[in-house]
Structures are given as structure tokens and as C-alpha cells.
Amino acid sequence: MNGFDVSYGYVDEATQALRVQTDTVARAIENLDAQMQPVKADLEGATADNYDAKVRSWRMNVEDMRTLLGKAEFALNTIRNNYAGTDSREAMEWASLM
């Protein structure tokens, strides 16, 4: 196929970028929570409870992001490895014809 090319590095770069952004989100949540602690000390009842529930929800969302990223990374690596194996086999087939 003329013009068809696969760059394996893009897979690694994409998964790394997603991982970095997920870590950035996690740090932002933790920084916000740390900054909110003095304010939270003055909160009472449902307001404090709702804040705690929301922070727990955000943290669970980050863990879900990490789980999804892990699954996507596994799938991309499988695709890359399968393509590399096929590419290598096809190259050997063509080389044997020469």
C-alpha cells in the first residue's frame, strides 16, 4: 500500500499524554481539597457532607479514568504488537521472493 505507514511512537506518546493529564486532574482535586480544608472547618451539616461526597466522587472518577486508560493502553499495545508481527512476517515473505 503506497502511502501507508504506522508510527509506533505515537501510541506511546498518546498514552503518556493521557496519563499526564489524568495525574494533573488528580493533583488539581487534591490541591482544591487542601485549600478548602480551612473553609470546610466552618461548614456544618449537609454542606460539609455534600462537599465530602463530591470530592470522593471526583477521586473515584480519576480512578475510573486510570482504569479506562489502562484498558485503552493495553488494547493499543495489542494492536501495535499484532501489526508489528504481521508487518514482520510480510516483510520476510517478500524478502524470500527476491
C-alpha positions as CSV (number, residue, x, y, z in Angstrom):
1,M,0.0,0.0,0.0
2,N,1.6,3.2,-1.1
3,G,1.5,6.0,1.5
4,F,0.5,3.7,4.4
5,D,2.8,4.0,7.4
6,V,2.5,3.2,11.1
7,S,4.4,5.1,13.7
8,Y,4.6,3.0,16.9
9,G,5.8,6.0,18.9
10,Y,2.5,7.8,18.5
11,V,0.8,5.1,20.6
12,D,3.3,5.6,23.4
13,E,3.1,9.4,23.2
14,A,-0.7,9.3,23.3
15,T,-1.0,7.1,26.3
16,Q,1.7,9.1,28.1
17,A,-0.1,12.3,27.4
18,L,-3.4,10.9,28.7
19,R,-1.6,9.6,31.8
20,V,-0.1,13.0,32.4
21,Q,-3.4,14.8,32.1
22,T,-5.1,12.3,34.4
23,D,-2.4,12.9,37.0
24,T,-2.9,16.7,36.5
25,V,-6.6,16.3,37.2
26,A,-5.8,14.2,40.3
27,R,-3.4,16.9,41.6
28,A,-5.9,19.7,41.0
29,I,-8.5,17.8,43.0
30,E,-6.1,17.3,45.9
31,N,-4.9,20.9,45.8
32,L,-8.5,22.2,45.8
33,D,-9.3,19.9,48.7
34,A,-6.3,21.1,50.7
35,Q,-7.3,24.8,50.0
36,M,-10.8,24.0,51.1
37,Q,-10.0,22.5,54.4
38,P,-9.9,25.8,56.3
39,V,-13.2,26.8,54.8
40,K,-14.7,23.3,55.4
41,A,-13.9,23.6,59.1
42,D,-16.5,26.3,59.2
43,L,-19.1,24.4,57.3
44,E,-21.8,22.5,59.0
45,G,-24.3,19.7,58.3
46,A,-25.3,18.9,54.7
47,T,-22.9,21.4,53.1
48,A,-19.9,19.7,54.6
49,D,-21.3,16.3,53.8
50,N,-22.1,17.3,50.2
51,Y,-18.6,18.7,49.8
52,D,-17.0,15.4,51.1
53,A,-19.3,13.4,48.8
54,K,-18.3,15.5,45.8
55,V,-14.6,15.1,46.5
56,R,-15.0,11.4,46.9
57,S,-16.9,11.3,43.6
58,W,-14.1,13.3,41.8
59,R,-11.5,10.9,43.2
60,M,-13.4,7.9,42.0
61,N,-13.7,9.5,38.6
62,V,-10.0,9.9,38.4
63,E,-9.6,6.2,39.3
64,D,-12.1,5.3,36.6
65,M,-10.0,7.4,34.2
66,R,-6.9,5.5,35.2
67,T,-8.7,2.1,34.7
68,L,-10.0,3.2,31.3
69,L,-6.6,4.4,30.3
70,G,-5.0,1.1,31.3
71,K,-7.5,-0.8,29.2
72,A,-7.0,1.5,26.2
73,E,-3.3,1.3,26.6
74,F,-3.5,-2.5,26.6
75,A,-5.7,-2.5,23.5
76,L,-3.4,-0.1,21.7
77,N,-0.3,-2.1,22.6
78,T,-2.1,-5.3,21.4
79,I,-3.0,-3.7,18.1
80,R,0.6,-2.3,17.7
81,N,2.2,-5.7,18.5
82,N,-0.2,-7.6,16.2
83,Y,0.5,-5.1,13.4
84,A,4.3,-5.3,14.0
85,G,4.1,-9.1,13.9
86,T,2.1,-9.1,10.7
87,D,4.4,-6.5,9.2
88,S,7.5,-8.5,10.1
89,R,6.0,-11.7,8.6
90,E,5.0,-10.0,5.4
91,A,8.5,-8.4,5.1
92,M,10.0,-11.9,5.4
93,E,7.6,-13.2,2.8
94,W,8.6,-10.5,0.3
95,A,12.3,-10.9,1.1
96,S,12.0,-14.7,0.4
97,L,10.7,-13.9,-3.1
98,M,13.8,-11.9,-4.0
